Amino acid sequence: MRITILDDYQNAVAKLESFKMLKGLDVTILNHTEKDNSKLAELLQDSEIIVLIRERTEISDDLLSRLPKLKLISQTGKKSNHLDIAACTKYKVAVAEGIGSPVAPSELAWALIMNTARQIPQAIQGMKEGKWQTNIGSTIRGKIIGIWGYGKIGQQIAKYANVFGATVLVWGSENSRNQAVFDGFQKANSKAEFFSQSDIITLHLRLNERTFGIVKEADLSLMKPTAALINTARAELIEKGALLKSLKNGKPGFAGIDVYEEEPIYDVDFELLKMPNVVCTPHIGYVEKNSYELYFEKAFENVINYINSNPTNIANPEALL
């Protein structure tokens, strides 16, 4: 069967140990992202199986209607809003889910917290420009780290914060907050308290209809001028335009961002990149060698099992009927 792997920006997939699992199969790797469905359909017109790298390409009803040969989508990691599962079922395209890990995204979130607090990238840039000690950062010890979303990643961040001597304040569902208290951390009594008291807020929510735009401009306006917002989850969790406007208004005073509404970003004049109080990374939370091996090994295993008439981890089994 003809297999296409999409969106390999870094030309990394063929170098993975797990890629050897596809040896002898008809595999094409696309190293760029095509946003136009007509052009993408042309690239995929003969593909029977596609492998997605996380959520880099949206799989819509319109795209699927143009791909009559497509039988399987093998997802690295779990399915999310980029996949129209109902449309996949409608066109008899099975979706195989992969596996996820909180390790790499947790470490990246903490790295952004550290870099934002100590202003490390700005200090490095100053040295590259022939300057010395251009700024003064601050430590983590003694700060209140606000965590919205106490799942696997949020729990890991809480542990990091505890080791660094910070106070952990959790907001989210009642179950999440109660679990945080059980684990020895604090819970916020209200969203207003959470935003106004935290020195650093880090978002770790899943994006869905309930959480889309859940962080409002009014919430951000409650943050301290010295506070920082960290977002390694999804850009759409924040009300459109609210983060940029709030940063310009000085509340919060800083941000560390790994996710954006439109990706990839090649525009060097992208406004957040121009702001000296913002640390930006190019959605690399899960982009790490061990994570790639983990994600692609499972995705390729699902591909091979499907080819061998033993489909595994199918999210929409009715598509196989």
Solvent accessible surface area in square Angstrom, and as a share of the most:
residue,aa,sasa,rsa
1,M,84,0.38
2,R,104,0.38
3,I,0,0.00
4,T,5,0.03
5,I,0,0.00
6,L,2,0.01
7,D,3,0.01
8,D,1,0.01
9,Y,75,0.28
10,Q,93,0.42
11,N,79,0.40
12,A,22,0.17
13,V,0,0.00
14,A,52,0.41
15,K,154,0.65
16,L,12,0.06
17,E,109,0.49
18,S,8,0.05
19,F,46,0.19
20,K,132,0.56
21,M,67,0.30
22,L,4,0.02
23,K,180,0.76
24,G,82,0.78
25,L,64,0.32
26,D,69,0.36
27,V,37,0.21
28,T,63,0.36
29,I,41,0.21
30,L,23,0.11
31,N,69,0.35
32,H,95,0.42
33,T,26,0.15
34,E,38,0.17
35,K,123,0.52
36,D,63,0.33
37,N,40,0.21
38,S,51,0.33
39,K,118,0.50
40,L,6,0.03
41,A,10,0.08
42,E,117,0.53
43,L,81,0.40
44,L,2,0.01
45,Q,106,0.47
46,D,53,0.27
47,S,3,0.02
48,E,51,0.23
49,I,0,0.00
50,I,0,0.00
51,V,0,0.00
52,L,1,0.00
53,I,2,0.01
54,R,43,0.16
55,E,45,0.20
56,R,29,0.11
57,T,11,0.06
58,E,119,0.53
59,I,1,0.01
60,S,24,0.16
61,D,50,0.26
62,D,64,0.33
63,L,0,0.00
64,L,3,0.02
65,S,59,0.38
66,R,101,0.37
67,L,6,0.03
68,P,112,0.71
69,K,100,0.42
70,L,4,0.02
71,K,89,0.38
72,L,0,0.00
73,I,0,0.00
74,S,0,0.00
75,Q,0,0.00
76,T,1,0.00
77,G,1,0.01
78,K,93,0.39
79,K,78,0.33
80,S,35,0.22
81,N,89,0.46
82,H,16,0.07
83,L,10,0.05
84,D,57,0.29
85,I,44,0.22
86,A,77,0.60
87,A,4,0.03
88,C,0,0.00
89,T,31,0.18
90,K,130,0.55
91,Y,71,0.27
92,K,108,0.46
93,V,2,0.01
94,A,1,0.00
95,V,0,0.00
96,A,0,0.00
97,E,37,0.17
98,G,6,0.06
99,I,68,0.34
100,G,38,0.36
101,S,26,0.17
102,P,40,0.25
103,V,88,0.51
104,A,8,0.07
105,P,19,0.12
106,S,0,0.00
107,E,102,0.46
108,L,25,0.12
109,A,0,0.00
110,W,20,0.07
111,A,41,0.32
112,L,4,0.02
113,I,0,0.00
114,M,47,0.21
115,N,37,0.19
116,T,3,0.02
117,A,13,0.10
118,R,121,0.44
119,Q,16,0.07
120,I,68,0.35
121,P,47,0.30
122,Q,39,0.17
123,A,40,0.31
124,I,87,0.44
125,Q,90,0.40
126,G,6,0.06
127,M,121,0.54
128,K,156,0.66
129,E,97,0.43
130,G,73,0.71
131,K,106,0.45
132,W,180,0.63
133,Q,150,0.67
134,T,72,0.42
135,N,52,0.27
136,I,166,0.84
137,G,27,0.26
138,S,47,0.31
139,T,82,0.48
140,I,5,0.03
141,R,171,0.63
142,G,63,0.61
143,K,41,0.17
144,I,45,0.23
145,I,0,0.00
146,G,0,0.00
147,I,0,0.00
148,W,9,0.03
149,G,8,0.07
150,Y,12,0.05
151,G,38,0.36
152,K,156,0.66
153,I,49,0.25
154,G,0,0.00
155,Q,63,0.28
156,Q,56,0.25
157,I,0,0.00
158,A,0,0.00
159,K,119,0.50
160,Y,49,0.18
161,A,0,0.00
162,N,92,0.47
163,V,118,0.68
164,F,82,0.34
165,G,28,0.27
166,A,11,0.09
167,T,50,0.29
168,V,6,0.03
169,L,10,0.05
170,V,0,0.00
171,W,38,0.13
172,G,14,0.13
173,S,68,0.44
174,E,117,0.53
175,N,123,0.63
176,S,25,0.16
177,R,44,0.16
178,N,68,0.35
179,Q,76,0.34
180,A,0,0.00
181,V,73,0.42
182,F,171,0.71
183,D,61,0.31
184,G,66,0.64
185,F,32,0.13
186,Q,102,0.45
187,K,78,0.33
188,A,0,0.00
189,N,114,0.59
190,S,46,0.29
191,K,62,0.26
192,A,54,0.42
193,E,56,0.25
194,F,0,0.00
195,F,0,0.00
196,S,38,0.25
197,Q,87,0.39
198,S,0,0.00
199,D,26,0.13
200,I,5,0.03
201,I,0,0.00
202,T,0,0.00
203,L,0,0.00
204,H,25,0.11
205,L,26,0.13
206,R,185,0.67
207,L,26,0.13
208,N,57,0.29
209,E,174,0.78
210,R,173,0.63
211,T,1,0.01
212,F,128,0.53
213,G,8,0.07
214,I,36,0.18
215,V,0,0.00
216,K,89,0.38
217,E,57,0.25
218,A,69,0.54
219,D,10,0.05
220,L,0,0.00
221,S,56,0.36
222,L,79,0.39
223,M,1,0.01
224,K,65,0.28
225,P,83,0.52
226,T,103,0.60
227,A,0,0.00
228,A,5,0.04
229,L,0,0.00
230,I,0,0.00
231,N,2,0.01
232,T,17,0.10
233,A,13,0.10
234,R,46,0.17
235,A,13,0.10
236,E,44,0.20
237,L,0,0.00
238,I,11,0.05
239,E,68,0.31
240,K,163,0.69
241,G,49,0.47
242,A,3,0.02
243,L,19,0.09
244,L,49,0.24
245,K,107,0.45
246,S,4,0.03
247,L,6,0.03
248,K,123,0.52
249,N,105,0.54
250,G,28,0.27
251,K,82,0.35
252,P,0,0.00
253,G,12,0.11
254,F,64,0.27
255,A,0,0.00
256,G,0,0.00
257,I,4,0.02
258,D,0,0.00
259,V,4,0.03
260,Y,25,0.09
261,E,73,0.33
262,E,127,0.57
263,E,42,0.19
264,P,41,0.26
265,I,53,0.27
266,Y,173,0.66
267,D,80,0.41
268,V,119,0.68
269,D,92,0.47
270,F,58,0.24
271,E,75,0.34
272,L,18,0.09
273,L,92,0.46
274,K,123,0.52
275,M,27,0.12
276,P,109,0.69
277,N,32,0.16
278,V,14,0.08
279,V,13,0.07
280,C,34,0.20
281,T,26,0.15
282,P,105,0.66
283,H,40,0.18
284,I,60,0.30
285,G,5,0.04
286,Y,16,0.06
287,V,28,0.16
288,E,68,0.30
289,K,139,0.59
290,N,113,0.58
291,S,7,0.05
292,Y,9,0.03
293,E,32,0.14
294,L,64,0.32
295,Y,10,0.04
296,F,1,0.01
297,E,90,0.40
298,K,51,0.22
299,A,0,0.00
300,F,0,0.00
301,E,63,0.28
302,N,1,0.01
303,V,0,0.00
304,I,48,0.24
305,N,31,0.16
306,Y,42,0.16
307,I,52,0.26
308,N,98,0.50
309,S,100,0.65
310,N,88,0.45
311,P,51,0.32
312,T,36,0.21
313,N,78,0.40
314,I,31,0.16
315,A,33,0.26
316,N,1,0.00
317,P,78,0.49
318,E,83,0.37
319,A,6,0.05
320,L,73,0.36
321,L,167,0.83
